[in-house]
Amino acid sequence: MILKRFVAGPIEANNYLIMDENTKEAVLIDCSEKSDEILKTISDLGAKIKYILLTHGHFDHVLGVNEMKEALCTEVLIHKNDVVQLQNVNGILSVFGMDGMQVPEYDGFVEDEQELSIGDLKIKVIHTPGHTEGCVCYFIDGMLFSGDTLFRESVGRTDLMGGNFETLLNSIKNILFKLDDNTVVYPGHGPETTIKHEKLHNEIL
């Protein structure tokens, strides 16, 4: 497996490229801008992007969706409960004083406990509402791509549309914290962490 992290977009979101080395099938998790660096890396690796997988629909994770979808000729998947976030993306952009954008397109939905695959790699979808109603994490080979649900020693904000702090705490404590302590967590912003580290050091929880 090959894993590459790219920090992109106006709020420095993490975009992750995961590729199965044998088949070259790959996914891009979140898509915060059309990035020449990401496109060049995909080309250099010979990666075939099967899906763009969205952790949620906030603008800083979807700004590049339409252009990257077209450039890569791929499908965009999101949880159905976050379609409303895509539809209202310009409302949130205005809150941040930013210009509007074309509403991101999507092709289908992911569901809780659904299993996707790229080559021999299995991708498990974990629905973790709280930051938004349709937030999901993706579990791949002992690694959790947590979007804005869980950060290193922090958690996602819950003061925007669809956010609920108690729901977020439930998602983390009763779903994510049941994963193995050694699970490496790759969040939507900032550095990686582990489930064990967050159990011990995340003061918000």
Secondary structure by P-SEA (a helix, b strand, c coil): cbbbbbbccccbbbbbbbbcccccbbbbcccccccaaaaaaaaaaccccccccccccccccccaaaaaaaaacbbbbbcccaaaaaaaaaaaaaaaccccccccccccccccccccccccbbbbbbbbcccccbbbbbbccccccccccccccbbbbcccccccaaaaaaaaccccccccccbbbbccccccccaaaaacccccc
